[in-house]
Amino acid sequence: MTPDSIPAAALARFRRGTALPAHPLALDARRRLDPVRQRAVTRYYLDAGAGGVAVGVHTTQFAIREAGLYEPVLRLAAETVADWAEDPRLLVAGVTGRTAQAVAEAETARALGYHFVLLNLARMKGASEAELLEHCRAVAAVMPVIGFSLLPSVGGFHLSYGFWRAFAGIENVAGIKMAPFDRYRTLEIVRAVQDAGAADRVTLYTGNDDHIVLDLLQPFAIRSEDGRSETRVRIRGGLLGHWSVWTRTAVELLDRVHALPDGVDIPEDLLAQDSIVTDCNLAIYDAINDLRGCIPGCLEVLRRQGLLAGTWCLDPAEVMSPGQAAEIDRVYRQYPEMNDDAFVRANLDRWLSDAGKSRPLVA
């Protein structure tokens, strides 16, 4: 499977840049999959205007694999998108593990109709970069790949400019999600893609939750090695756990960024959104505690909105940090324009109902 086999409208959406929420896992009080609420969350993202969903990723909890939930969760999302969305949406499947596991997961995603796999290399830690590239090529032989630069505090590791330049040269690589939470390493990846001559083929997405808005607004000036020519490279969209909550507002923000013509002065209030979004992420993603409560924090926002019944994770020890709920209270008070609670309230019943699609969306 290659990008050419993806429906043209879906591929164009990906290339243009879109909001791709990293889909959480809805569990009941016995820590079993709650399919009604899992489906409701997917419907919420679609009606909020997200360009698709990323499933089986960090926010979905890597432990779904050991729990036997990887295929069921991916299948439920794919079926919900096919049933609910009236226009093409993107399906991205998280893929991890050693090569045999990663290839098998890519084959599962392909069979379920997914368009891309987001390739997490965390479980390949200790392998050489040459071995990592062979691993990437094996997965890319099955599905179009989105690379993933993941910060070490949530299990990733940093890779060199040389790795990213070679990775961008793999024919079936379609994009890179950049989440090193590091401006130097983000710039290095952008430069590597440009230097590989792959900027027209490899679409850049931000996963830098500490710098979302400026990532989307900033043109990266990449000079040739002799310094005589310069190319402006843009990050086009976001594939983010942070966008798994308050998704309607995130879509509106991205639409506003996309509406700005190249070269115009950026409105000051839009620039200021960077610090506001980052402060909200500080609370929801538990940045003060090195992101330990990031998944339960997202689940807590969805619980408050009524989409989820609780913040249960597969690992009973994975809970919000002390004081994290108070921090979420704080950003709710300080930045009320950032939440989409009214939108959720107006549509929650139809998302939770089997007959919900017959009722009109409330904007």
N, C-alpha and C positions, 0 to 999 in steps of 0.2 A: 504494500500500500504506500502510495506517495501523495504529496499535496495535490497533485493533478487529479487524483481520484476523489478528492473532497468536493462536495457540491460547491459550485462557483460562488454562490452568495455567502455561504459559510466561510469559505476561504477568504473572500474579500473582507468580511467582517473582522477576521483575525488579523489580516494585513493592515487594515485601517487602524486597528487598536480598539479594544473593548474592555468592559469590566467583566472579569471572570472571578466570581467568588470561590474561595476554597471551601468546599461544602463540609459542614460539620456532620457529626453522627448523632442521631436522635435515639436515645435509649430510654427504656422505662425504668421503674424503681428497682427492678431485678437485673438491670444491666443487660437487657435483651433489646434487640432492634425493635423500634416502634415504627412500623412502616407507614402508619397514617401521618405521623408528625414528620417523618423523613420526607415523605412525598409533599407535605405542606410546605416545608422549607424550600424545596426545589421550585414549587409553584410560586412562592414568594419571590425568589430570585428572577424567575422568568417575567412575572408581572411587573417587577421593579425596573425592568429594562436591561438586565444583565445580558451580555452577549452569549452566555453559556454558563457552564459550571465545570469546576475541577473537582473530581471525586477520587477518593483513595489516596489523598495527599496528607500532609502533616495534620491539617485541621480535622480531617476525617478520622484521625488516630491510626498510626501504623499498626497497632495491635489488631485491627480488623482481620489481618491475614491469619494470625494464630487463632483467632476466634471463629474462623470459617465464614467471615462476612464479606470478604473482598468481592467475590462475584455477585452475591445477592445485592450488595449496596450499589455496585456499578450498574447492575441490571435495573434496579428500581429507578435510579436516576435517568437512565436512557429511556425507559418506558414512560416515565413522567414527562420528559421533554417531548417525546414523540406525540404524546396524547394532549399536552397542554399548550405548547407553543404553536403559534399560527405562522411563524416565519422561521427560517433556518437559525438554529442556535448551535453553539460549539460544545462538544463533549471532550473533555480532557481527563485522562486517567492517570493517576499517580502510579509510577512503577518504581520498585526498589528491589533490594536484595542482590545476591551474587548473580552472575550472568544467566544461569539456567532459570532461576526464579524470575528475573527481570524479563527475559524473553517469554516465559510462560504467561506472565501478567500482561505483556503486550499482546500476546495472541488472544487472551481473554478479552481484552479491550477491543481488539479488532473484530472479534466475533460478535460483540455487543453493539457494534456500530459507532464506536468512538472515532474521533478524528485525529487526535494527537495523544501522545503519552508525555507526561512530565517526568523526566528521568532523574531520580534522586540517587546520588552516588554514596550516601552516608554509610551504607553497609559494605562499601568497597574500600573503606579507610585502611590504609596501609599498602594498597596496591600502587605500583608505579604509574606515572601518567601515561606511559605507553600502554600498560595493561588497561587503564581506564578508557583510553581511546578505543581499544579493541572491544571492550565491553559496550561502549556506546555504538560502535558500528554494528554489533550483533543485534542490538535492540532496534537500531534504525533500519535494519534489513526487514523488520516486521511492520513497523509503524513510523509515521512522521514523528520526530522527536522535538520536544522543547527541553533545552538544557536548563539546569537548575544550579545556581550558585547559592549555597545555603551556609549561613553563618554557623560557626562552631558551637555556639551556646545552645543550639537546638539539634546538635548531632552532625552538622556538616563539617567541611574543612575547606580551606582556601586552595585554589588551583592557580597555576601560573598563567601569565600572558600567553606563553607558548602553547599551553593546553587549549586555551579558549580559541586561539587562532586556528589550531588544527581541528578542533571540534567544529568550528564554523565552516570548515571546508568539507565536512561530511555532507554528502548530497541530500540526504533525507532529513537534515536538521532544518526545522522551520522557524524556530524562535529560541530565545533564552529568557528565562525568568531570573532577574538579578536580585538576589537577597543577601548580599554580604554584610549589609548595614555598615558600609565602609565606602567613603567617597573615592578613595584611591583605587580600590579594587573594582568598583563600579565603572570608573573611567577606563580602567585597564581592559575590561570586557568589551566596552563599546569600541575602544581602539582596536582590539583584536579582531572584532567582526569586520570593521571597516578595512583593516589591513589585509584581511583574508579575501577581500573583494566580494563579501557576502551580504553587504548591508541591504541589498534589494531583495534578498531571499530569506534572511534571518531577521525576524521581527522581534524587537526588544520590548519586554514587559518588565515593569517594576514589581519587586517584592520587598522593597526597602520600606518597611512600615514606619521607619523614623523619618522618611523624606519623600512621602508619596507625591505631594502636589508639585514640589520643585522638580522631582524626577520627570514629571509629565510636562512641565513648562520649559525646562531647560534645553536649549539646543547645545549639543556637545560639538565643540570645534576640534576636528581631527585633522591634523596636518600630515602631509606626506613626509617621508623620511628626510627629504632634502629641504623641507620647509617651504617649498615653492607653491604648493596648492593646499587648499583647505576645503573640507567637506563638513557640512552640518548634519549630524545624526540625531534622531529623536527617539525617545522611548514612547511607544505608541499606546500602550494600555497597561492594565494592572491585573495580575493574578495574585490575589491577596487573601490571607485569612482575615485581615481587618475589614475587607469588603464583604465578609460573610454576615456582617451586621450593618444596619443602617444603609442597606444596599441602594435604596431609592435615591438617597442623598448622594451616594458615591457616583451613581450613574449620571445624575444631574451635574455634578462637578466635572466629570470627564467630558460630558457633552459641551460644557462651557469652555473647557480647555481646547477641545477640537474645533470649536467655532472661531477661535482666534486665528486670523491669517498670519502666515510667517512674516516676521520682521516688524510687527506692530509693537507698540509699547504695551506691556502687560499691566492691567489695572492693579492698583495697589491692594485693593481688598482681596483680589484673587491670590496675590503673593502672600498675603497675611493668612490665607487659609492653610498654608503649610504648617505654621506653628499650631493652629487650632486642631487640625487633623492629627498632628503628632502628639499633642497633649491628650486628645481622646484615646489615641493608641496606647499612650503610656499607662492609662488606667485599665483599658480593656485587655491589653496584652501583657500587663503586669511587668512592665519594663524595669521598674525599680527593683524587682526581685528576679532579674535575669530571665524574664519571660516564663517563669515556672508555671504561672497561672494563665497562660495565654489561651489555651483551649477552653478551660472552664470559664474564663472571662467572656469569651464569645458566646458560650452556651448560656451564661447568665443574662446577657442582653436579650437573647432570643427567648429565654424563659420569662423575663419581665414583660415581653411583648405578647406572650401567650402562645408563641409558636412551639415552644418546647415545654414539657411538664417539669423538667428539672435539669440539673447540670451534671448528671451522672456520666462518668467516663468508664471505659472498660477496666482501667486500673483504678481501684478504689482509693488509692493514695493520690491520684491526680485531682486536686481540688483547688479552689481559689486560695490565694495567699491571705494571711491576716491583713486586714485593712484594705483589701482590693475592692470589696463591695462598696466601701465608703468612697474610694476613688472614683468608682463608676457613678455613684450618686453625685459626686462633685462635678464631673464633666457633663452629666445630664443637666445640672443646674446652670453651669456657666455657659454652655453652648447648646441651648435648646433647639437651635436651628439645624443641628447636625443629625438629630435622630429622625426616624421616619415612623414614629409610633402611630400617628394619626392614619397614615396609609395602611399600616398593618391592621389596626382596629377595624377599618372600613372593609377589609377583605378577608379577615381571618376565618370567618365561618365558611366561606366558599373554598378556601384552601384546605380546610380540614374535612370538607364534605365530599363524598363521592359524586354528588350532583352539582358540585361547585362551579363547574365550567359553564353551566347553563345560565348562571347569574352574571350580570355585567361587572367588569372591573370598575372599582371606584378609584379615581385618580387622586 
